[in-house]
């Protein structure tokens, strides 16, 4: 059998064949709680007939004769006579799970009086065990899903990985669909409802990743972040999840490095990201920027340049934003041109200055 098929088979079996047994600590807590309300001693035996919990602690780990008979028959068995340390008069009733006897509840006393109590205790215990089992199944499913999501998000091409494809099929996930990667900077997604068709997991202790199928759900997650003042990055819709995750992360990185406002989507920063990754900056220009931030007049020039770029090179809008006269803005821009030996009336020079300014902003963020 193919290695990936074997792995898939074992993971599926783990989810289906949890070997349910009575836990001694759980059994003792049930016994202690019940004995606060009933005037009879209660014993709980495991699948081999040994007492694992009792109101009489001296009897723990001893064999119970009546329990063995109950396990073998699978039926409620009253005990009329005493067997000394191996059992007292009372009733023994099987505890069942998935049609199998996994233990026995015994209550000491007149069988006619204690049998109804034993029946109630049996029902309560079986319901509790069923709930625990379902929780274990759910937790194992979450663990399996999270492990798959982590591998999926880091796969170069999931569709060429036979193991991932098989695991996706077992989890009913279609790897061929295009999806959004949504990264949110937060420890917990309190109050956020994730669509049942989407997936989420904790990518880092400070970061949540949501894999969204539909634009409407993606917009729902964005609205949640806006209302809760959370940083979010959203990729383009992509079949390659690893690329989508990288896009979402780049959106956050660039918006933080360049202090951009109202930026949530990768398409908003994709060009800026390419510029920052292209290594086109000049170390000489970076040195000039670093020197400018050391003086008050230099900081004034940096503020003007930042505002100038934010207003797309419009001197009038830059002046209004800075609350200075147009001539003052032009004077500062001329000074900037001299510092960098570039002409802001020349498109190529302006682009060169802009690229270097982006690198300077990134440098500031990394060294703040």
C-alpha positions as CSV (number, residue, x, y, z in Angstrom):
1,X,0.0,0.0,0.0
2,X,1.3,3.5,-0.9
3,X,2.9,5.3,2.1
4,X,0.4,8.2,1.9
5,X,-2.5,5.8,1.8
6,X,-1.2,4.0,4.9
7,X,-0.9,7.4,6.7
8,X,-4.4,8.4,5.7
9,X,-5.8,5.0,6.8
10,X,-4.2,5.3,10.3
11,X,-5.4,8.8,10.8
12,X,-9.0,7.9,9.9
13,X,-8.9,4.9,12.2
14,X,-7.7,7.0,15.1
15,X,-10.8,9.1,14.7
16,X,-13.1,6.1,14.6
17,X,-11.7,3.7,17.2
18,X,-11.0,5.5,20.4
19,X,-10.8,2.8,23.0
20,X,-13.1,4.2,25.7
21,X,-12.5,3.1,29.2
22,X,-13.7,4.2,32.6
23,X,-11.1,6.7,34.0
24,X,-10.5,6.1,37.7
25,X,-10.3,9.8,38.6
26,X,-13.6,10.5,36.7
27,X,-15.2,7.4,38.3
28,X,-14.2,8.5,41.8
29,X,-15.5,12.0,41.3
30,X,-18.8,10.6,40.2
31,X,-18.9,8.3,43.3
32,X,-18.0,11.1,45.7
33,X,-20.7,13.4,44.2
34,X,-23.4,10.7,44.3
35,X,-22.7,9.7,47.8
36,X,-23.4,13.2,49.0
37,X,-27.0,12.5,48.1
38,X,-27.6,8.8,48.8
39,X,-27.0,6.8,52.0
40,X,-25.4,3.8,50.3
41,X,-21.9,2.9,49.3
42,X,-21.2,3.0,45.6
43,X,-18.5,1.1,43.7
44,X,-17.4,1.5,40.1
45,X,-15.5,-1.3,38.4
46,X,-13.5,-1.4,35.2
47,X,-14.0,-3.8,32.3
48,X,-12.0,-6.5,34.2
49,X,-14.2,-6.3,37.4
50,X,-11.7,-4.5,39.6
51,X,-12.9,-1.6,41.7
52,X,-11.5,1.7,40.5
53,X,-13.6,4.0,42.6
54,X,-15.5,3.5,45.8
55,X,-17.0,5.2,48.8
56,X,-14.9,2.7,50.8
57,X,-11.3,3.5,49.7
58,X,-10.0,0.3,51.2
59,X,-11.9,-1.7,48.4
60,X,-10.1,0.1,45.5
61,X,-8.1,-2.2,43.3
62,X,-9.8,-5.3,44.7
63,X,-11.8,-7.8,42.6
64,X,-15.6,-7.6,42.7
65,X,-17.2,-11.0,42.0
66,X,-20.6,-9.6,41.2
67,X,-19.1,-7.3,38.6
68,X,-17.5,-10.2,36.7
69,X,-20.9,-11.9,36.4
70,X,-22.4,-8.6,35.2
71,X,-19.6,-8.1,32.6
72,X,-20.0,-11.6,31.2
73,X,-23.8,-11.4,31.0
74,X,-24.2,-7.8,30.1
75,X,-27.2,-7.7,32.4
76,X,-28.1,-6.1,35.7
77,X,-27.4,-8.5,38.5
78,X,-28.7,-8.2,42.1
79,X,-26.5,-9.7,44.8
80,X,-28.4,-11.3,47.6
81,X,-25.6,-12.9,49.6
82,X,-22.3,-11.5,50.8
83,X,-18.9,-12.4,49.3
84,X,-16.9,-10.7,52.0
85,X,-14.3,-8.4,50.6
86,X,-15.3,-9.5,47.0
87,X,-18.8,-8.1,47.2
88,X,-21.7,-7.2,49.4
89,X,-25.5,-7.5,48.9
90,X,-26.8,-4.9,46.5
91,X,-27.0,-4.5,42.7
92,X,-24.5,-4.4,39.9
93,X,-25.5,-2.7,36.6
94,X,-23.4,-2.6,33.4
95,X,-22.0,0.7,32.0
96,X,-22.1,0.5,28.2
97,X,-20.6,2.4,25.4
98,X,-21.2,1.6,21.7
99,X,-22.9,-1.6,22.6
100,X,-20.0,-2.9,24.8
101,X,-19.7,-3.2,28.6
102,X,-16.8,-1.0,29.7
103,X,-17.5,-1.2,33.4
104,X,-20.0,-1.8,36.2
105,X,-21.7,0.3,38.8
106,X,-22.4,-1.4,42.1
107,X,-24.5,0.0,45.0
108,X,-24.6,-1.8,48.3
109,X,-28.0,-2.3,50.0
110,X,-31.4,-3.9,49.5
111,X,-31.5,-4.6,45.7
112,X,-35.2,-3.5,45.6
113,X,-34.2,0.0,47.0
114,X,-30.9,0.6,45.2
115,X,-31.7,-0.7,41.7
116,X,-33.5,2.5,40.7
117,X,-30.6,4.6,42.0
118,X,-28.2,2.4,40.1
119,X,-30.2,2.8,36.9
120,X,-30.1,6.6,37.2
121,X,-26.4,6.5,37.9
122,X,-25.8,4.3,34.9
123,X,-27.7,6.7,32.6
124,X,-25.8,9.7,33.9
125,X,-22.4,7.9,33.6
126,X,-23.1,6.7,30.1
127,X,-24.2,10.2,29.0
128,X,-21.0,11.7,30.5
129,X,-18.8,9.1,28.8
130,X,-20.5,9.7,25.5
131,X,-19.9,13.4,25.9
132,X,-16.2,12.9,26.7
133,X,-15.9,10.6,23.7
134,X,-17.5,13.1,21.4
135,X,-15.1,15.8,22.8
136,X,-12.1,13.5,22.1
137,X,-13.3,12.9,18.6
138,X,-13.8,16.7,18.0
139,X,-10.4,17.5,19.5
140,X,-8.7,14.9,17.4
141,X,-10.4,16.2,14.3
142,X,-9.3,19.7,15.1
143,X,-5.7,18.5,15.7
144,X,-5.8,16.6,12.4
145,X,-7.3,19.6,10.5
146,X,-4.8,22.1,12.0
147,X,-1.9,19.9,11.1
148,X,-3.2,19.7,7.5
149,X,-3.9,23.4,7.3
150,X,-0.3,24.2,8.4
151,X,1.1,21.8,5.7
152,X,-1.3,23.2,3.1
153,X,-0.3,26.8,3.9
154,X,3.4,25.9,3.4
155,X,3.2,23.6,0.4
156,X,4.8,24.9,-2.8
157,X,2.0,23.2,-4.9
158,X,-0.5,21.3,-2.9
159,X,-2.1,19.7,-6.0
160,X,1.1,17.9,-6.8
161,X,1.5,16.5,-3.3
162,X,-0.3,13.1,-3.2
163,X,-0.3,13.0,0.6
164,X,-1.9,16.4,0.9
165,X,-4.5,15.6,-1.8
166,X,-5.5,12.4,0.0
167,X,-5.7,14.2,3.4
168,X,-7.7,17.0,1.8
169,X,-10.2,14.4,0.4
170,X,-10.6,12.8,3.8
171,X,-11.4,16.2,5.2
172,X,-13.7,17.1,2.3
173,X,-11.5,20.0,1.2
174,X,-11.3,20.8,-2.5
175,X,-7.7,22.0,-3.2
176,X,-8.6,23.2,-6.7
177,X,-10.7,26.1,-5.5
178,X,-9.3,29.6,-5.4
179,X,-9.4,31.1,-1.9
180,X,-8.4,34.3,0.0
181,X,-5.8,34.1,2.8
182,X,-6.8,36.5,5.6
183,X,-4.2,37.2,8.3
184,X,-5.3,39.0,11.4
185,X,-2.9,40.2,14.1
186,X,-4.6,39.0,17.3
187,X,-4.3,36.2,19.8
188,X,-8.0,35.3,19.7
189,X,-10.9,35.9,17.3
190,X,-13.4,36.6,20.0
191,X,-17.0,37.1,18.7
192,X,-16.1,36.4,15.1
193,X,-18.2,33.7,13.3
194,X,-16.2,31.7,10.8
195,X,-18.2,30.4,7.8
196,X,-18.4,26.6,7.9
197,X,-16.9,26.5,4.4
198,X,-13.8,28.4,5.7
199,X,-10.9,27.4,7.9
200,X,-9.0,29.2,10.6
201,X,-6.0,28.4,12.8
202,X,-3.4,30.1,14.9
203,X,-0.4,30.6,12.6
204,X,1.7,32.2,15.3
205,X,0.9,33.1,18.9
206,X,0.0,36.6,17.7
207,X,-1.5,35.9,14.4
208,X,-4.7,34.2,13.1
209,X,-5.0,32.8,9.5
210,X,-8.4,32.5,7.9
211,X,-8.8,30.6,4.6
212,X,-11.9,32.1,3.0
213,X,-13.8,30.8,0.0
214,X,-16.2,33.7,-0.8
215,X,-15.7,37.4,-1.1
216,X,-18.8,38.1,1.1
217,X,-17.2,36.1,4.0
218,X,-13.9,37.8,3.5
219,X,-15.6,41.2,3.7
220,X,-17.3,40.0,6.9
221,X,-13.9,39.3,8.4
222,X,-12.6,42.7,7.3
223,X,-15.6,44.5,8.9
224,X,-14.8,42.6,12.2
225,X,-11.3,43.9,12.1
226,X,-12.3,47.5,11.3
227,X,-14.8,47.4,14.2
228,X,-12.2,46.0,16.6
229,X,-9.2,48.0,15.4
230,X,-7.3,45.0,14.3
231,X,-4.6,44.8,11.7
232,X,-5.6,42.7,8.7
233,X,-4.0,41.6,5.4
234,X,-6.0,40.0,2.6
235,X,-4.5,38.2,-0.4
236,X,-5.7,38.1,-4.0
237,X,-7.9,35.1,-4.6
238,X,-5.4,32.3,-5.3
239,X,-5.4,28.5,-5.8
240,X,-1.8,28.4,-4.4
241,X,-2.4,28.9,-0.6
242,X,1.3,29.5,0.2
243,X,1.4,32.4,-2.3
244,X,-1.9,33.7,-0.8
245,X,-0.5,33.6,2.7
246,X,2.7,35.4,1.6
247,X,0.5,38.1,-0.1
248,X,-1.6,38.6,3.1
249,X,1.6,38.8,5.1
250,X,3.2,41.3,2.7
251,X,0.1,43.5,2.9
252,X,0.5,43.8,6.7
253,X,4.3,44.2,6.5
254,X,4.3,47.0,3.8
255,X,1.4,48.9,5.4
256,X,3.2,48.9,8.7
257,X,6.6,49.7,7.3
258,X,5.3,52.6,5.2
259,X,2.7,53.7,7.8
260,X,-0.1,53.4,5.2
261,X,-3.7,54.0,6.3
262,X,-6.8,52.1,5.2
263,X,-4.7,49.4,3.4
264,X,-6.1,45.9,3.7
265,X,-5.6,44.2,0.3
266,X,-2.5,42.9,-1.4
267,X,-3.5,44.6,-4.7
268,X,-3.2,48.0,-2.8
269,X,0.5,47.4,-2.0
270,X,1.6,44.9,-4.7
271,X,3.6,47.5,-6.7
272,X,5.2,49.0,-3.5
273,X,6.1,45.5,-2.4
274,X,7.8,44.8,-5.7
275,X,9.7,48.0,-5.4
276,X,10.9,47.1,-1.9
277,X,11.9,43.6,-3.0
278,X,13.8,44.9,-6.1
279,X,16.8,46.2,-4.2
280,X,16.9,49.4,-6.3
281,X,17.7,51.7,-3.4
282,X,21.0,53.7,-3.0
283,X,23.0,53.4,0.2
284,X,24.1,57.0,-0.4
285,X,20.5,58.2,-0.5
286,X,19.7,56.3,2.6
287,X,22.6,58.0,4.3
288,X,21.3,61.4,3.3
289,X,17.8,60.5,4.7
290,X,19.4,59.3,8.0
291,X,21.3,62.6,8.3
292,X,18.2,64.7,7.7
293,X,16.4,63.1,10.6
294,X,19.1,64.4,13.0
295,X,18.2,68.1,12.7
296,X,15.0,70.1,13.1
297,X,15.2,71.5,9.6
298,X,15.9,68.1,8.2
299,X,12.8,66.6,9.9
300,X,10.9,69.5,8.3
301,X,12.1,68.5,4.9
302,X,11.2,64.9,5.5
303,X,7.7,65.8,6.6
304,X,7.3,67.9,3.4
305,X,8.6,65.1,1.2
306,X,6.3,62.6,2.8
307,X,3.3,64.9,2.3
308,X,4.3,65.6,-1.2
309,X,4.3,62.0,-2.1
310,X,1.1,61.3,-0.3
311,X,-0.6,64.0,-2.4
312,X,0.9,62.6,-5.7
313,X,3.3,65.5,-6.2
314,X,0.6,68.2,-6.0
315,X,2.3,71.2,-4.5
316,X,-1.0,73.0,-3.8
317,X,-2.5,70.1,-1.9
318,X,0.8,69.6,-0.1
319,X,0.9,73.2,1.1
320,X,-2.7,73.0,2.3
321,X,-2.0,69.8,4.2
322,X,1.2,71.4,5.8
323,X,-0.6,74.7,6.4
324,X,2.2,76.6,4.7
325,X,2.5,78.9,1.8
326,X,3.0,77.4,-1.7
327,X,6.4,79.2,-1.9
328,X,7.5,77.7,1.3
329,X,6.7,74.2,-0.1
330,X,8.6,74.9,-3.3
331,X,11.6,76.2,-1.3
332,X,11.7,73.0,0.8
333,X,11.4,70.8,-2.3
334,X,14.3,72.7,-3.9
335,X,16.4,72.0,-0.8
336,X,15.5,68.3,-1.0
337,X,16.5,68.3,-4.7
338,X,19.9,69.8,-3.8
339,X,20.5,67.3,-0.9
340,X,19.9,64.3,-3.2
341,X,21.2,65.9,-6.5
342,X,17.9,65.1,-8.1
343,X,15.4,67.1,-10.1
344,X,11.8,66.7,-8.9
345,X,10.5,68.1,-12.2
346,X,12.1,65.1,-13.9
347,X,10.0,61.9,-13.7
348,X,12.9,59.5,-13.6
349,X,14.6,61.5,-10.8
350,X,11.3,61.7,-8.9
351,X,10.8,57.9,-9.2
352,X,14.4,57.4,-8.0
353,X,13.8,59.6,-4.9
354,X,10.5,57.9,-4.3
355,X,12.0,54.4,-4.3
356,X,14.8,55.5,-1.9
357,X,12.2,57.2,0.4
358,X,10.3,53.9,0.6
359,X,13.5,52.1,1.7
360,X,14.1,54.8,4.3
361,X,10.6,54.4,5.7
362,X,11.2,50.7,5.9
363,X,14.5,51.3,7.6
364,X,12.8,53.6,10.1
365,X,10.2,51.0,11.0
366,X,12.8,48.3,11.4
367,X,15.0,50.4,13.6
368,X,12.5,52.4,15.6
